[in-house]
């Protein structure tokens, strides 16, 4: 019996033969069957994950936008810290209130109120934030750098305040060093690292602006009563104010030279008065240059003299004339004895006294008077501590 021919495709059962059954169906073996779809499960899981993700995003967004993560927008507490620091922290005269707020915001963004509270710069009590002034070096320089950057062009702002004609060199000074200078001088923060930065700024500014030489002042002496008047002339330095002061040889205190004049006191007329004269220039960043000279002069000698009064001091003896005894140059707060003599002997005073005691309260003044009848021509002398004055009758 001949075998049936194979189908043209080369697959399947022979003609007129039923297909081979695999289980209860026709087609591919069971392990080649399409897998059941998990689409519903995936949709379910996706929906649950979305809920979780939304919840997480909601929590993170709340923390971000309230500043609770330490970055992002400032929290309400941070903003209060900014307000407190900007209002109370010391700032240079050239810095505006806007600069102060800008610098405070930069500091709080870097540190946040919680860290600043732990550092002691601010005190947080409930909903209240107060500034304490307890700066740490790094925080202070951060705030000072903020003042510089927030001012726009800090070299022009500082140059105007310092009355600098040229700010080009100032603008070349390292900004961190300038912040150190502000921290030590304006904020009065003591910190070794900050001081090192400040010293760097001072050195740079000195190189730019300080005068290499400051010539010594000159002083010219003129005799005065119980002192020496000096005319003092200081050196002229373009763009800088030269301050003059003087210190007498027997004193430790300096006195200002006002209008180019100063008086150096002595104890008694005729004595020499010597003094040290100083010229100085003080720069806004703390540098001071000085020069000195010494000069001496002699005070006016002591004097004792009579003057005739316009009217008689004893009208009951009229017609009569009166004279007043003047002095100058006697030691202040000393007691003196005035001896009065007529023609070399006793004075024949109506009071019966030919001497008087006086207390020196002023550099010059009057002590006593003498009255005599009109036409009286005798010699009448006053003697005080070795000096004599003859009545000009």
VEXDREN-2710 file (C-alpha; in Angstrom, 1 decimal):
% VEXDREN-2710
k/r/px/py/pz
1/UNK/0.0/0.0/0.0
2/UNK/1.4/3.2/-1.1
3/UNK/2.1/5.9/1.6
4/UNK/0.2/9.2/1.3
5/UNK/2.2/12.1/0.0
6/UNK/3.4/14.7/2.4
7/UNK/1.7/18.1/2.3
8/UNK/3.3/20.9/0.2
9/UNK/4.3/22.9/3.3
10/UNK/6.2/20.0/4.8
11/UNK/4.3/20.3/8.1
12/UNK/1.2/18.8/9.6
13/UNK/-0.5/15.3/9.4
14/UNK/-0.7/13.3/6.3
15/UNK/-3.7/13.9/4.1
16/UNK/-6.9/12.5/5.4
17/UNK/-5.3/12.0/8.9
18/UNK/-6.7/13.9/11.8
19/UNK/-4.3/16.2/13.5
20/UNK/-2.4/15.0/16.4
21/UNK/-4.0/16.0/19.7
22/UNK/-1.9/17.6/22.5
23/UNK/-4.1/17.5/25.5
24/UNK/-7.5/18.8/24.8
25/UNK/-6.7/21.3/22.1
26/UNK/-4.8/21.7/18.9
27/UNK/-1.7/23.7/18.2
28/UNK/1.5/24.4/20.1
29/UNK/2.7/22.4/23.1
30/UNK/1.7/23.8/26.5
31/UNK/5.1/25.4/27.2
32/UNK/4.7/27.5/24.1
33/UNK/1.4/28.9/25.1
34/UNK/1.2/32.8/25.5
35/UNK/1.6/34.0/29.1
36/UNK/-1.4/35.5/30.9
37/UNK/-1.3/39.3/31.0
38/UNK/-0.3/41.1/34.4
39/UNK/-1.5/44.5/33.1
40/UNK/-4.1/44.8/35.8
41/UNK/-1.6/44.0/38.6
42/UNK/0.9/46.5/37.2
43/UNK/-1.8/49.2/37.0
44/UNK/-2.7/48.5/40.6
45/UNK/0.9/48.6/41.8
46/UNK/1.5/51.8/39.8
47/UNK/-1.4/53.5/41.4
48/UNK/-0.2/52.5/44.9
49/UNK/3.3/53.7/44.1
50/UNK/2.0/57.0/42.8
51/UNK/0.2/57.6/46.1
52/UNK/3.4/56.9/48.0
53/UNK/5.4/59.1/45.7
54/UNK/2.9/62.0/45.9
55/UNK/3.0/61.6/49.7
56/UNK/6.8/61.8/49.7
57/UNK/6.9/64.7/47.3
58/UNK/4.4/66.5/49.4
59/UNK/6.4/66.1/52.6
60/UNK/9.7/67.1/50.8
61/UNK/8.1/70.1/49.2
62/UNK/6.8/71.3/52.5
63/UNK/10.2/70.9/54.1
64/UNK/11.9/72.5/51.1
65/UNK/9.7/75.6/50.9
66/UNK/9.7/76.1/54.7
67/UNK/13.5/75.9/54.9
68/UNK/13.4/72.8/57.2
69/UNK/16.0/71.0/55.0
70/UNK/18.6/73.6/55.6
71/UNK/18.5/74.9/52.0
72/UNK/16.0/76.5/49.8
73/UNK/13.8/79.4/50.8
74/UNK/14.2/80.9/54.3
75/UNK/11.9/79.7/57.1
76/UNK/9.9/82.1/59.1
77/UNK/12.5/81.7/61.9
78/UNK/15.3/82.4/59.4
79/UNK/13.6/85.6/58.3
80/UNK/13.3/86.8/61.9
81/UNK/17.0/86.1/62.3
82/UNK/17.7/88.2/59.2
83/UNK/15.6/91.1/60.5
84/UNK/17.3/91.0/64.0
85/UNK/20.9/90.8/62.6
86/UNK/20.3/93.5/60.0
87/UNK/18.8/95.9/62.5
88/UNK/21.3/95.4/65.4
89/UNK/24.7/94.3/64.0
90/UNK/27.3/97.1/63.7
91/UNK/28.1/98.2/60.1
92/UNK/30.5/100.7/58.6
93/UNK/29.2/104.2/57.9
94/UNK/29.3/103.6/54.1
95/UNK/27.0/100.6/54.3
96/UNK/23.3/101.2/53.9
97/UNK/20.4/99.5/55.7
98/UNK/19.8/97.6/52.4
99/UNK/23.4/96.4/52.4
100/UNK/23.0/95.2/56.0
101/UNK/19.8/93.2/55.2
102/UNK/21.4/91.7/52.1
103/UNK/24.5/90.6/54.1
104/UNK/22.3/89.2/56.9
105/UNK/20.3/87.1/54.4
106/UNK/23.5/85.7/52.9
107/UNK/24.7/84.8/56.4
108/UNK/21.5/83.1/57.4
109/UNK/21.3/81.2/54.1
110/UNK/24.8/79.8/54.8
111/UNK/24.3/79.1/58.5
112/UNK/20.5/79.0/59.1
113/UNK/18.9/80.2/62.3
114/UNK/19.3/77.0/64.2
115/UNK/23.1/77.0/63.7
116/UNK/23.4/80.7/64.5
117/UNK/21.3/80.1/67.7
118/UNK/23.7/77.3/68.8
119/UNK/26.7/79.6/68.0
120/UNK/25.2/82.2/70.3
121/UNK/24.8/85.0/67.7
122/UNK/21.0/85.0/68.1
123/UNK/18.7/83.9/70.9
124/UNK/15.5/82.0/69.9
125/UNK/12.7/82.2/72.5
126/UNK/9.5/80.7/71.2
127/UNK/8.5/82.8/68.2
128/UNK/11.0/85.6/69.1
129/UNK/14.5/85.9/67.6
130/UNK/16.9/88.5/69.2
131/UNK/20.5/89.5/68.2
132/UNK/23.1/89.0/70.9
133/UNK/26.3/90.4/69.3
134/UNK/28.3/87.3/70.2
135/UNK/30.1/86.9/66.8
136/UNK/32.4/84.1/66.0
137/UNK/35.2/84.9/63.6
138/UNK/34.0/83.0/60.5
139/UNK/30.4/84.2/60.9
140/UNK/31.5/87.8/61.3
141/UNK/33.7/87.7/58.2
142/UNK/30.9/86.1/56.3
143/UNK/28.6/89.0/57.3
144/UNK/31.4/91.5/56.5
145/UNK/32.0/90.0/53.0
146/UNK/28.2/90.2/52.5
147/UNK/28.3/93.9/53.2
148/UNK/31.1/94.4/50.6
149/UNK/29.4/92.3/47.9
150/UNK/25.9/93.8/48.6
151/UNK/27.2/97.4/48.2
152/UNK/27.7/97.0/44.5
153/UNK/31.0/98.7/44.1
154/UNK/32.5/98.6/47.6
155/UNK/35.7/100.4/46.6
156/UNK/33.8/103.5/45.5
157/UNK/31.6/103.4/48.6
158/UNK/34.5/103.1/51.0
159/UNK/36.6/105.5/49.0
160/UNK/33.9/108.2/49.3
161/UNK/33.7/107.6/53.1
162/UNK/37.5/107.8/53.5
163/UNK/37.8/110.8/51.2
164/UNK/40.2/109.1/48.9
165/UNK/40.8/110.9/45.6
166/UNK/41.8/107.7/43.8
167/UNK/40.0/104.4/44.6
168/UNK/41.8/102.3/42.0
169/UNK/44.3/100.9/44.4
170/UNK/41.6/100.3/47.0
171/UNK/39.7/98.1/44.6
172/UNK/42.7/95.9/44.2
173/UNK/42.8/95.0/47.9
174/UNK/41.7/91.4/48.6
175/UNK/38.0/91.4/49.5
176/UNK/38.5/88.7/52.2
177/UNK/41.2/90.9/53.8
178/UNK/38.9/94.0/53.7
179/UNK/36.2/91.9/55.4
180/UNK/38.7/91.0/58.1
181/UNK/39.4/94.7/58.5
182/UNK/35.7/95.5/58.9
183/UNK/35.3/92.6/61.4
184/UNK/38.1/93.8/63.6
185/UNK/37.5/97.6/63.4
186/UNK/33.8/98.0/63.1
187/UNK/32.4/94.8/64.6
188/UNK/35.2/94.7/67.2
189/UNK/35.6/90.9/66.9
190/UNK/38.9/89.5/68.3
191/UNK/40.0/86.5/66.5
192/UNK/43.6/85.6/65.4
193/UNK/42.6/84.4/61.9
194/UNK/40.5/87.5/61.3
195/UNK/43.3/89.8/62.6
196/UNK/45.6/88.2/60.1
197/UNK/43.3/89.1/57.3
198/UNK/42.9/92.6/58.6
199/UNK/46.7/93.1/58.8
200/UNK/46.9/92.0/55.2
201/UNK/44.4/94.7/54.3
202/UNK/46.3/97.4/56.3
203/UNK/49.6/96.5/54.7
204/UNK/48.1/96.8/51.2
205/UNK/46.4/100.1/52.1
206/UNK/49.6/101.5/53.6
207/UNK/51.5/100.7/50.5
208/UNK/48.8/102.5/48.4
209/UNK/48.1/105.6/50.4
210/UNK/50.4/106.4/53.4
211/UNK/53.0/109.1/53.1
212/UNK/56.6/107.8/53.1
213/UNK/57.9/110.7/55.1
214/UNK/56.3/113.1/57.6
215/UNK/58.5/116.1/58.3
216/UNK/58.7/117.4/61.8
217/UNK/56.6/120.5/62.9
218/UNK/58.2/123.8/63.7
219/UNK/57.5/125.8/66.9
220/UNK/58.3/129.5/67.6
221/UNK/58.2/130.8/71.2
222/UNK/56.8/134.1/72.5
223/UNK/57.0/135.1/76.2
224/UNK/53.7/135.1/78.1
225/UNK/52.6/135.6/81.7
226/UNK/53.3/132.4/83.6
227/UNK/53.9/130.6/80.4
228/UNK/55.3/130.5/76.9
229/UNK/53.1/130.9/73.8
230/UNK/54.2/128.8/70.8
231/UNK/53.2/129.2/67.2
232/UNK/53.3/125.7/65.7
233/UNK/53.3/124.9/62.0
234/UNK/52.9/121.3/60.8
235/UNK/53.9/119.7/57.5
236/UNK/51.4/119.7/54.7
237/UNK/50.4/116.4/53.2
238/UNK/48.1/116.3/50.2
239/UNK/44.8/114.6/50.8
240/UNK/45.4/114.1/54.6
241/UNK/44.7/116.1/57.7
242/UNK/47.7/116.7/59.9
243/UNK/46.9/116.9/63.6
244/UNK/49.2/118.9/66.0
245/UNK/49.5/118.4/69.7
246/UNK/52.0/119.4/72.4
247/UNK/53.2/118.1/75.8
248/UNK/55.2/120.2/78.3
249/UNK/58.4/118.8/79.6
250/UNK/57.0/118.3/83.1
251/UNK/53.7/116.7/82.1
252/UNK/52.6/113.4/80.7
253/UNK/49.4/114.7/79.0
254/UNK/49.1/115.9/75.4
255/UNK/47.1/119.1/74.6
256/UNK/45.8/119.9/71.2
257/UNK/47.3/122.8/69.2
258/UNK/44.3/124.8/68.1
259/UNK/44.7/127.3/65.3
260/UNK/48.4/126.8/65.3
261/UNK/48.8/128.2/68.9
262/UNK/49.4/126.6/72.2
263/UNK/50.5/127.9/75.7
264/UNK/53.0/126.0/77.8
265/UNK/52.6/127.0/81.4
266/UNK/55.5/127.6/83.9
267/UNK/55.3/127.9/87.7
268/UNK/56.8/131.4/88.0
269/UNK/57.6/134.3/85.7
270/UNK/61.0/134.3/84.1
271/UNK/61.2/130.5/83.9
272/UNK/61.9/128.5/80.8
273/UNK/59.1/126.4/79.3
274/UNK/59.9/123.5/77.0
275/UNK/57.6/121.1/75.1
276/UNK/57.5/118.3/72.6
277/UNK/55.4/119.0/69.5
278/UNK/53.9/116.2/67.5
279/UNK/52.4/116.1/64.0
280/UNK/50.4/113.1/63.1
281/UNK/48.2/111.7/60.3
282/UNK/45.6/109.1/61.1
283/UNK/44.3/107.0/58.3
284/UNK/40.8/105.5/58.3
285/UNK/42.1/101.9/58.4
286/UNK/44.0/102.5/61.6
287/UNK/47.5/103.4/60.5
288/UNK/49.1/106.5/62.2
289/UNK/52.2/108.3/61.1
290/UNK/53.9/110.8/63.5
291/UNK/56.9/113.2/63.6
292/UNK/58.1/115.2/66.6
293/UNK/60.3/118.2/67.5
294/UNK/61.2/120.0/70.8
295/UNK/61.3/123.7/71.5
296/UNK/61.9/126.0/74.5
297/UNK/61.1/129.6/75.4
298/UNK/61.1/131.9/78.4
299/UNK/58.1/133.3/80.2
300/UNK/57.7/137.0/81.0
301/UNK/59.5/138.1/84.2
302/UNK/57.6/138.9/87.3
303/UNK/56.3/142.4/87.5
304/UNK/55.2/144.8/90.3
305/UNK/53.9/148.4/89.6
306/UNK/51.6/151.2/90.7
307/UNK/48.9/152.9/88.6
308/UNK/47.1/156.1/89.6
309/UNK/43.3/155.7/90.1
310/UNK/40.8/157.9/88.3
311/UNK/39.2/158.9/91.6
312/UNK/40.3/159.0/95.2
313/UNK/39.7/155.9/97.2
314/UNK/39.2/158.0/100.4
315/UNK/37.0/160.9/99.5
316/UNK/36.8/162.0/103.2
317/UNK/40.4/163.1/102.8
318/UNK/39.6/165.1/99.6
319/UNK/41.3/166.6/97.8
320/UNK/43.4/163.4/97.5
321/UNK/44.9/160.8/95.1
322/UNK/44.9/157.0/95.2
323/UNK/47.2/154.4/93.6
324/UNK/46.7/150.7/93.1
325/UNK/49.5/148.0/93.2
326/UNK/49.5/145.6/90.3
327/UNK/51.4/142.3/89.9
328/UNK/51.9/139.5/87.4
329/UNK/54.0/136.4/87.1
330/UNK/53.9/135.3/90.7
331/UNK/53.4/131.6/91.5
332/UNK/49.8/130.7/91.6
333/UNK/48.2/129.7/94.9
334/UNK/51.2/131.1/96.8
335/UNK/50.9/133.5/99.7
336/UNK/53.0/136.8/99.6
337/UNK/53.8/139.6/102.0
338/UNK/53.5/143.1/100.7
339/UNK/55.8/145.6/102.6
340/UNK/55.0/149.3/102.3
341/UNK/57.7/152.0/103.0
342/UNK/57.6/155.8/103.1
343/UNK/61.0/157.4/102.2
344/UNK/62.7/154.1/103.2
345/UNK/61.0/153.8/106.6
346/UNK/57.6/153.1/108.0
347/UNK/54.6/153.8/105.8
348/UNK/52.7/155.9/108.3
349/UNK/49.5/154.4/107.2
350/UNK/46.3/155.6/108.8
351/UNK/45.5/152.0/109.7
352/UNK/48.8/151.8/111.5
353/UNK/49.9/148.8/109.4
354/UNK/52.8/148.9/107.0
355/UNK/52.4/145.4/105.5
356/UNK/49.8/143.2/104.0
357/UNK/49.4/139.6/103.1
358/UNK/47.9/138.5/99.8
359/UNK/47.0/135.2/98.1
360/UNK/47.9/134.7/94.4
361/UNK/44.8/133.5/92.6
362/UNK/45.5/134.7/89.1
363/UNK/48.5/135.1/86.8
364/UNK/48.1/138.9/87.0
365/UNK/45.9/141.2/89.2
366/UNK/45.9/143.8/91.9
367/UNK/46.8/143.6/95.6
368/UNK/46.4/146.9/97.5
369/UNK/46.1/150.7/97.2
370/UNK/47.5/153.8/98.8
371/UNK/45.9/157.2/99.3
372/UNK/47.6/160.6/99.9
373/UNK/46.7/164.3/99.9
374/UNK/46.9/166.3/96.7
375/UNK/50.4/167.6/96.0
376/UNK/52.1/164.9/98.2
377/UNK/55.5/164.1/96.7
378/UNK/57.3/161.7/99.1
379/UNK/58.8/158.5/98.0
380/UNK/56.5/155.5/98.6
381/UNK/57.6/152.0/97.9
382/UNK/56.0/148.5/97.8
383/UNK/58.2/145.5/98.1
384/UNK/57.0/141.9/97.4
385/UNK/59.4/138.9/97.4
386/UNK/62.4/140.9/96.2
387/UNK/60.6/143.1/93.7
388/UNK/59.9/146.8/94.4
389/UNK/57.5/149.3/92.9
390/UNK/57.8/153.1/93.5
391/UNK/54.7/155.2/93.6
392/UNK/54.7/157.4/90.4
393/UNK/53.6/160.7/92.2
END
